[in-house]
Amino acid sequence: MPNRRGIISSAYWSSKESDLSAHGSPNTVKFHVSPGGALQGKLRVPGDKSISHRSIMLGSLAAGVSEVSGFLEGADALATLAAFRAMGVEIEGPEQGRLRIHGVGLHGLQAPAAPLDLGNSGTSMRLLCGLLAGQTFDVELVGDQSLSRRPMQRVTGPLASMGARIEATDAGTAPLRIHGNPNLQSLAYRMPVASAQVKSAILLAGLYARGQTCVTEPAPTRDHTERMLRGFGYPIDVSGETACLEGGGCLQPTHVEVPADISSAAFFLVGASIAEGSDIVLEHVGINPTRTGIIDILRLMGASIELSNQREVGGEPVADIRVVSQPLQGIEVPPELVPLAIDEFPAIFIAAACAEGETVVTGAEELRVKESDRISTMADGLVALGIDARPQPDGIRIRGGQLTGGRINSHGDHRIAMAFAMAALRANGAITIDDCANVNTSFPGFVELAQTAGLQVAAEAAEE
């Protein structure tokens, strides 16, 4: 196994992360948000993180040069980029969201000289488990403190059934040591819990397996991997809840245009919905039907959301989204929408706090194993701001009310930090949010874009 002497670190990201260097070192950034205001104007949020990750992975495995535009230059996606550079893939850029990836083919990756440091990116770690399980070399995957607490058994378990050899800690967490096995066997796997990361990891391992690998999910999850495999010319059959592919094929180079990330747009969807006098247009947002739960849920609550200029770009549906402020009502979130909005619930919880009546979410236990326990962390923060929020094992009950000012600990969770920043639009006092450096993992430039739209937010270096 590679030794730890020269872990491939994220130091080279620093030139891409001026926001972070300007405001402090990791975990020393806080947001200070003044109360009130409204959101106005036309905005374009950064590129989709899920699609950015996959563009690097599949572009690296293609037999030729692929080009990517709209790539998210955030820390998580840059972690994936660094990992493939370390495995011998030449990647030009990113430069204003553009990349040229000189793919090495399915069997052209090389053993890295050191463990791959994936920072805070759970997507990188889980998908790479599948992709690297069938290589001819060994590799170690490491991450930051938060990522090293996140469960990996849901991926390593089914991969082991294919012949993957992955060592984890006794708790089933990183660091992960992957002993390459070029003789993986195909698998027909029925997932007990809906997870796009698990599905994608198994399908990526299936590229290297003998025979047909199939994954059946209990509820629809994001299908970016399936769409992008087709975009790279790799046959994959999707019938109902089951996706199947044959191992041993070839990916052809292509151009990937990454749409704006609906998970990042979600904060502005909620902010404009709750702040009286708001009227914004979010441009070129990905509206993949496996990702639009946030729109469906907000509309059920009474939000005014209109889609226009709908089109397909690179196999992904996109649209411009207009949001006008509107009083919201509490609802029971339909269970079928939960997996379609799993990353957007921190923002949805803020909408619930500003709605008339009670909002109930169930079937969302996945939120407890994200970058933080998002059910407990959001409940604690809402209570600190005067809201009746009662966490449940698989969800939460939130009764809308008047948000006060206060101090929130985001526990290093980027989506928690941005959600509470939007809460200040309806608060009667200033909100300070601690531990916000990781916002850069998914939304570089959040503070500046939010300021442009009308949110009175500033990032400051916190006292260590």
N, C-alpha and C positions, 0 to 999 in steps of 0.2 A: 504493500500500500504506500501511496505517497506519504512523506513525513510532513509534520506540521511546521517545519522550519520556514517554508516560504509560502504560506497560505496566500492564494491569489486574492488580494484585498480589493476593496472598493476605492482605494486612494485615487485612482485615475478619474473617478467620477467627479472630483472636486471642481474641475473646470466646467462641468455641466450643471453644477449645483450652487450657483452664486447666491441663491436665496438663503441656503443653509449657512454658507461661509459668512454671509453678511450679518446673520442674526445669531450666530453662536454655534457651538459644536453640538453633536447629537445629544438629545435629551436635555438641552439647556435653552430651548426656544419656548416662549410663551406667546399666546395671542391675547391682546387686550381689545375688546369690542365694546364700543359705546352703544347705548340703547337707541332704538328707533331707526327711522329711515325707511326707504323703499328702494327696490331694484328697478333699473331702467336700462334700455338700450339693447343693442345686438351684441351677442357674445359668442365666442367659440372656445369651448373648453378643450383641454389637451386630448390627444389620441387615446383610443381604447387600450387599456392595459392588457386585457386578455388577448386581444388580437395582436398587439405588439409582441408579447411573449412568443406566441405561436409563429409569427412571421420570421423571427430569428431561428427558431427550432427547425421549422420545415424548410426555410431557405437554406440553412446550413446542410440539410440532408439531401437537397436537390442536386442534380447533376448539371451544374452550370451556374450562371450569374443571375440572381434575382434582385429586383429593386423594390424598395419599400418607401412609401411616402406617408406622412402623418404619424410617424413613429413617436411614441411617448418617451421623451427623454427624462423620465423619472427614475429614481434609484432602483425600483424593482425590475423594470425592464432592462435597465443598464446592467443589472446583475446577471441576467440571462445572456446579454451580449458578451459580457466579460468571460462568462463560462465557456462560450463557444470559441471565442478567440483563444482561450487557454487550451482548447482542444484542437487547435490548428486551423481554424476557419478564418480566412481573411475577410474582414468586414470593414468597408470604407464608411466613415461617418460615425455617429450621426451629425448631420449638418442641416439645421432647420427642418428636422424631422425626416431627412432623407438618408437612406442607406443603400449600399451595394454589397450584397452578400455573395461571396464566391463559394458556392456550395461544393462540398466534397463527396456527395453521394451517401447512400445509406451506410456504407462500410468504410468511409474515409476519415472518420474522427480519430484523433490520436490521444494517447494517454496524457493527461495534464501533468505538469511537473510538480504540482502541489494540490492540496485539497481546494475544492471550488467553494468560495465564500459567497453565499447567496443572500447575505444581508437579512432583510426582513421578508423576503419573497416566498410565501408558501406555494404559490403557483409554480415558481421555478423549481423548487425542491421536489414537489410531488410529481410534476410532469417529467422531470429529469430522471426520477426513479424508473419510470417506464422506459424512457428512451435509452438510458444507459445500461439497463439490465441485460440487453442482448449484445453488448459490445465484446470485444476480445481482450479488453484491459480492465483493470480495477480503478476505482475512483472513490474519493471521499467527499461527501457533501456536508458543509458546515453552514451555520447561520448565526444571527445575533441572538441575544438572550430571549427575545420574544419568540422568534422562529424555533428556537431550541426547546420551547415548551409545547409546541403544537403537535398533536397526535399524528403519527404517520402510519399506524397499523392498518388503517382503512385502505391504504395503497399497497404497503408491503405485503399484506396478507394475500390478496388475490394474485399479486405478481409472483409470490412464492409458489402458487399453484401452477404457474407457467414454467417454473424452474429457476426463477430469479433467486439470487443469493444476496440478501441485503441484511447487514448487521445494524442494529439500532441499540440504544441504551435499554436498560431494564424497563424503563417506562415507555418504550416504543417511540422515542423521540430522537432527533438529531443530536450528535453527528451520525450520519448514515455511511456505512462502508459497503459499496456495491462491488461485488466480485463478478466481473463480466462472464456471461454464459452465452456463447453464440448458438447454443442448441435449445433455445426456448421452445416450449410446446404451446400450441394454440389453446384457447380457453373459451368456454361459453359461461359468462358470469352474469348472474342476476344480482344487482346491487341492492343491499338492504336499505340503504339511505341514498337519496338523490344527491349526487355530487358530480359536477362537471370535471373537477380535477381528477377524481378517481377514474371516471369514464375515459378521460383523455390519456391518463397514464397507461391504462390497459391497452387502448388502441395503439398508442405509440410503441408499446412493447410488442404488440401484434405485428407491426411492420417487420420484426425480426423473427417471428415465430413460424414454425412449420404448420401449414394448414390455415383454417379460418378461425379468427378470433371474433367473438360476438359479446357485446355488452348490452344488457337490458336494464333500463332504469325504472324505478317505481313512479317517477313523476318527471316531466320534461325539465331539463337543465340546459344551460347555454350550449349551443352546438357549433361554436366557432372552429373546433378541431375538425369536425366532419366537413364543414363548408370549405375550410382552407385546404384540407387534403384533396378535395375535388378540384380546387383552384390550382393545385400543383400537379394535377393530372393523375392522382392516385385513386383507383376505383374503390368506392366504399358504398355499401348498400344500407340504406336506412328505411326500415319498415316498422311503422308504429313506434314502439318504445325501444326497439332493438337496432343497434348499429353493428355491421359486420364488415370485416376486410380480410383479405388473404395476405399472408406474409410474402416477402421476397420480391416485391414490385420495385418501381422506380419513380421518384418524384422528379417532375420536370420544372425547370426554372420558370418564374412568372413575375408579374408585378402585383404588389399588394398595396392597396390604398386603405390606410387605417382611418376609420371614421372617428369623430369625437366620441368620447366615452360617456355613455348614459349614466354610469355610476358616478362620474364627476358632475355631470349635468344635474343629477338628482338634488344636490344641495341648492342649486339655483331654482329648480322646479319647486322645491319646498319653500325656499325663501320668498320667491315671488308670490306664491300662493298665500302665505300668512301675513305679509307686510302690506297693509292698505296703501293703495296708490301705485302698486308695482305693475309693470308691463314690460316684459322682456321677450326677446327672441333668441333662442339657442340654435346656432347654425350647424348643419351637417352632422347631426347626432345619429349614431347607430341605433336603429329601432328593431334589431333582431327580435323576433317574437318570443324567444326564450329569455329576453332581458327586459321586457316592457312591463313587468309587474308594477314598477313604481308608478307608471302612468295610469294603469288600471286602478290601482289602490287609491291614488289621489283623486281620480275622477269619481270613484265611489264615495269619497268623502266630500265631493262637491266642487273640486277644483276646476278652474277654467283652463283647459289645455287643448290647444289646437295643433294638428300636424299639417304641414304644407310642403310643397316641393318634394314629394316622396319619390324616391328613385332607388336604383340598385347600383352600388359601386363595389367592384371587385367581389361580387357574390354576397355582399352584405347590404340589407336595406338601410337607407338613411333618410332623414327628413329634417326640416327646420321646425322647431317647436316653439310656439308662442304661449306664454303663461301670463294671465292677468289675475290680480289678487281677487279672492273670493272667500266668503266665510265658509269654514269647513265644519263638518259634522263627524262625530265619532262613529266608528263602524266595527263590526266583527270582520276581520280580514279573512276572506275566503281561503281555505286551506290550499286550494290549487294554485293560488297566486304567490304563496310563500316562497317556493323555490325559484320563482321568476323574479324575485326582488330581494334575495337573501343578502346581497351586499349593500342594499340601499336602506335597510331598516333603521340604522341610526338616524338618517334624515327623516324617515317616515315617523319615527317616534317623536321628533320635534313637531311635525305636523299634528300628531295626535295631542300633544301638549297644548296646542293652540286651537284645537277643535272644540265644539260644543258637545258635551257628553263624554261617553266612555268609548275608548278604542281597545279592542281585545285581539291579541295575536297569540295563536297556538301553533304547534307543529314546527317551531323554529329553533329546536335545540341546537342546530348547527351553529347558531350565533354564539354559543358558549365556547366554541373552539376556534374562533377567529383570532385576529391579532391581539384582542383581549376577549374577556367574557363580555360580549357586547350587551347581553341582557342585564347583567349586574352593573356594569359600568354606566350604561345609559340610565338605569333606574336610580343609581346613586346620584348622578348628575342632575336628573330631573327633580329629585327630592330636594337637593341642595338649592334649586331654583324655585322651590315652593309648589311643585306639582305633585299630585297624588299618583305615584307610580309604584305598582306592586309586581315585582318579578315572580314568574312562575317557572317550574322546571323546564318547560318547553316554550316559554313566551313571556308575555307581560300584559298587564291591564293598566291603562293610562287614562285618568280623568282630566280633561282639559281644564285650564285655569289661567290665572295671571302669572306669567313668568317674572320672577324677581331677578335682581342682579346677584352675583355670587362668584365663587371660585370653583373651577372644575378641574379634576385630574383626568386627563384623557388616557392615562396609562400607555402612552406611546402609540395609541391607535389613531391612524390618520383620519379615518372616517368619523370617529367620535369627535375629534378636534374640529373638523369642518362642520359637523352637524350642530354643535353647540355655538359655533361662530354665527350661524344663521339664526339661532334662537334669540340672539340679541335684538333682532329686528322687532320682536314683540315683547321684549323685556322692559321693565321700568327702572332698571339700573344696569350698570356696566357689568360685563362678564369677562373674567380672566380665565384662560384655559392653559393649563400647564402641560409640558411634555409634548410639544407639537412638532418637533423636528421631522418626524416620520411622515408628515403631510407631503414631503417631497418625494416619497416613494410612489405616489400615484398622481399628484397634482402639483408639479412645479409651477410656480407663479400664481398659486391660489390667492395669496394676499393681494397682489397687484390687480388681478382680474376682478376680485370681489370689491376692491376699492373703486375701480372704474365703474362698476355697476351700481355703487351707492352704499355698500356696507362699510360702516365706520370701524375698520379693523386694522390693527397694526401688529407686526411681529416684533418682539423684543427679545434681547438676550436675557435669560433668567439668571439669577444668582445661583452659582453652583454650591 
